[in-house]
Amino acid sequence: MIKMLVCDFDGTLDGGSSHGVNRLFDYLTKQPDIRFIIATGRTLPSIRVGLASNNYPKPHSIISDVGTRIHHNHSQKPDHIWHNQLESSWNKSKVESALAPLDFMGERIENHQGDYKITFEGKLSDPQYEQIESSLKLHGVDVHLTYSHDWYLDITPRGVNKATAIHHLLKQHKLSVEEVCVAGDSANDTAMLTIKGVNSILVANHYPEVAHLSDRDNVYTSRATHAEGVLEGLKYWQLRTGASR
């Protein structure tokens, strides 16, 4: 039985037709046992604006900043337990010092930065990405790198991403991985789409960088795009788990 739906926002829910959003909203309204969660690379202020732009379902929790921040309920109360765990493993100034000698890092737009996340924007070649890894290693900096959309480089504490944030929510709600659907479209969704045992949805408009995930047994690739693709995938996994209505 599916008890939680975790969705990326940009390109997964957002970007399609309002009709598709309305269909997903109506479907989830009729299935109150399914907790709806947003998992995005956006900051919390940014995803608040995004969610207000259409008839999106109200999330029970928001995982923002590529998994480094979690807020609960419609009041968006911060998850202090999660944030305190990250505090002890994050040294922003050390990361900045390690990358300072590199002149190709791209732009750091202020409102895209997070408390436990640094985001650079710009195209990186494979050799440049390898230089970043080498420089961080040389300076003894152990972090998690996520390069997505062939443009965004997110740097977060080691082992922290959308997947680890989801595992934190599963413990809170005493749910198993098999009771969860996750939906995404790009590389910063890879960690959650490949959680062992999870029911994954790759919307039809996914980026080429994640196309290979379609070969996995736990990944359903929708024929529809955006929110309609999420709904299609959710219904598929509900049938597979014997909980269709």
C-alpha positions in Angstrom: 0.0 0.0 0.0 1.3 3.4 -1.0 1.3 5.8 2.0 3.7 8.5 0.9 4.2 10.3 -2.4 7.5 12.3 -2.7 7.7 14.7 -5.7 10.4 16.9 -7.1 9.0 20.2 -8.2 10.6 21.8 -11.2 10.1 19.8 -14.3 8.2 17.1 -12.4 5.1 18.8 -11.0 5.8 22.3 -12.5 5.9 23.0 -16.2 3.0 21.1 -17.5 -0.7 21.9 -17.8 -2.9 23.2 -15.1 -5.3 20.4 -16.0 -2.7 17.8 -15.0 -2.1 19.6 -11.7 -5.8 19.7 -11.0 -6.2 16.0 -11.7 -3.4 15.1 -9.3 -4.8 17.5 -6.6 -8.3 15.9 -6.9 -6.9 12.4 -6.8 -4.8 13.0 -3.7 -7.7 14.8 -2.0 -9.7 11.6 -2.3 -6.9 9.6 -0.8 -6.0 11.2 2.5 -4.0 8.2 3.6 -1.2 9.2 1.2 1.2 11.8 2.6 2.3 14.3 0.0 5.9 15.5 0.2 7.8 17.9 -1.9 11.6 17.3 -2.4 13.3 20.1 -4.3 16.6 21.7 -4.9 15.0 25.1 -4.4 15.3 27.0 -1.1 12.3 27.2 1.2 11.3 30.7 0.2 11.5 29.8 -3.5 9.4 26.6 -3.2 6.8 28.5 -1.3 6.4 30.9 -4.2 6.4 27.9 -6.7 3.7 26.1 -4.8 1.5 29.2 -4.7 1.6 29.5 -8.5 -0.9 26.7 -9.2 -3.4 24.4 -7.6 -0.7 22.1 -6.2 -1.6 19.8 -3.3 -0.5 21.2 0.1 2.5 19.2 1.2 2.7 17.5 4.6 6.4 18.2 4.6 8.8 20.1 2.3 12.3 18.8 1.7 14.2 21.7 0.3 17.8 22.7 -0.6 18.5 19.2 -2.1 17.7 17.5 1.2 19.5 19.8 3.6 16.3 21.3 5.1 13.0 19.8 6.2 9.9 21.6 7.3 6.6 20.1 8.4 2.9 20.7 8.2 1.2 23.6 6.5 2.9 25.9 9.0 6.2 24.7 7.7 7.7 24.1 11.1 11.5 23.4 10.9 12.8 19.9 11.7 15.3 20.8 14.3 16.5 17.2 14.7 17.5 17.0 11.0 19.0 20.5 10.9 21.1 19.9 14.1 22.6 16.7 12.6 23.8 18.7 9.6 25.2 21.5 11.6 27.9 19.2 13.0 29.0 18.0 9.6 29.1 21.3 7.6 32.0 23.7 7.3 31.0 26.3 4.6 34.2 28.3 4.9 36.4 25.2 4.4 34.4 24.4 1.2 34.8 27.9 -0.1 38.6 27.9 0.6 39.0 24.6 -1.3 37.3 25.9 -4.4 38.7 29.5 -4.3 41.6 28.7 -6.7 39.3 27.4 -9.4 38.2 30.1 -11.8 35.5 28.2 -13.7 33.0 27.5 -10.8 30.3 29.7 -12.3 27.9 32.1 -10.5 26.7 31.9 -7.0 23.3 33.6 -6.9 22.5 34.7 -3.4 18.9 33.6 -3.1 19.8 30.1 -4.4 22.1 29.4 -1.4 21.1 27.5 1.7 22.2 27.1 5.3 23.8 23.8 4.5 24.1 24.1 0.7 26.3 26.0 -1.8 25.1 26.2 -5.3 27.1 27.2 -8.4 25.5 27.8 -11.7 27.2 27.2 -15.0 28.2 24.5 -17.4 31.0 22.2 -16.3 33.1 19.8 -18.4 34.1 16.4 -17.1 37.7 17.5 -16.4 36.5 20.5 -14.5 34.2 18.4 -12.4 37.2 16.1 -11.6 39.3 19.2 -10.7 36.6 20.2 -8.2 36.6 16.7 -6.6 40.4 16.8 -6.5 40.6 20.2 -4.9 38.1 19.3 -2.2 39.9 16.1 -1.5 43.3 17.9 -1.3 41.8 20.2 1.3 40.3 17.4 3.3 36.8 18.5 2.6 34.3 15.6 2.6 31.0 16.7 0.9 28.3 15.5 -1.4 28.3 16.9 -5.0 25.2 16.9 -7.2 25.5 18.2 -10.8 22.1 18.5 -12.5 20.4 20.0 -15.6 23.9 20.4 -17.0 24.0 23.6 -15.0 23.5 23.4 -11.2 26.3 22.2 -8.9 25.0 21.7 -5.4 27.5 21.0 -2.6 26.0 19.6 0.6 27.3 17.8 3.7 28.6 14.3 2.9 25.7 11.7 2.7 23.0 14.4 2.6 20.6 14.5 -0.3 16.9 14.0 -1.1 17.2 10.2 -0.3 18.7 10.6 3.2 16.0 13.2 4.0 13.3 10.8 2.9 14.8 8.1 5.1 14.5 10.6 8.0 10.8 11.1 7.3 10.2 7.3 7.0 11.6 6.9 10.6 9.4 9.6 11.9 6.2 8.2 10.3 7.2 4.5 10.9 6.9 3.7 7.2 8.8 1.2 5.1 10.5 2.1 1.8 8.0 -0.2 0.0 5.1 2.2 1.1 6.7 5.1 -0.8 6.5 6.5 -4.3 9.1 9.0 -5.5 8.8 11.1 -8.7 11.6 13.0 -10.5 13.1 14.2 -13.7 16.8 15.1 -13.3 20.1 14.1 -11.7 19.4 15.7 -8.3 16.5 13.2 -8.0 18.8 10.2 -8.7 19.5 9.5 -5.0 15.8 9.2 -4.2 14.9 7.4 -7.4 17.4 4.7 -6.7 16.6 4.0 -3.0 16.6 0.3 -2.6 13.0 -1.0 -2.6 11.3 2.3 -3.4 8.6 2.7 -6.1 10.0 5.3 -8.5 8.4 7.4 -11.2 10.3 9.0 -14.0 8.1 11.5 -15.8 8.1 11.4 -19.6 9.9 14.8 -19.9 12.9 13.7 -17.9 16.4 14.9 -18.7 18.8 12.6 -20.7 21.0 12.5 -17.6 18.6 10.2 -15.9 17.3 8.2 -18.9 19.4 5.2 -17.9 17.3 4.8 -14.8 14.4 3.5 -16.9 16.2 0.2 -17.1 15.8 -0.3 -13.3 13.0 -2.7 -12.1 11.9 -0.1 -9.5 11.5 2.7 -12.0 8.2 3.3 -13.9 8.7 5.7 -16.8 5.4 7.5 -17.5 4.0 8.2 -20.9 2.6 11.5 -19.7 4.7 14.5 -18.6 4.8 16.5 -15.4 1.9 16.2 -12.9 0.0 13.9 -15.2 3.0 11.6 -15.4 3.2 11.6 -11.6 -0.4 10.6 -11.4 0.1 7.9 -14.0 3.0 6.5 -12.1 1.3 6.6 -8.8 -1.7 4.7 -10.1 0.7 2.1 -11.6 2.5 1.5 -8.3 -0.8 1.4 -6.4 -2.0 -1.4 -8.7 1.4 -3.2 -8.2 1.0 -2.9 -4.4 -2.7 -4.0 -4.4 -4.0 -0.6 -3.1 -5.8 0.8 -6.1 -9.2 2.4 -5.6 
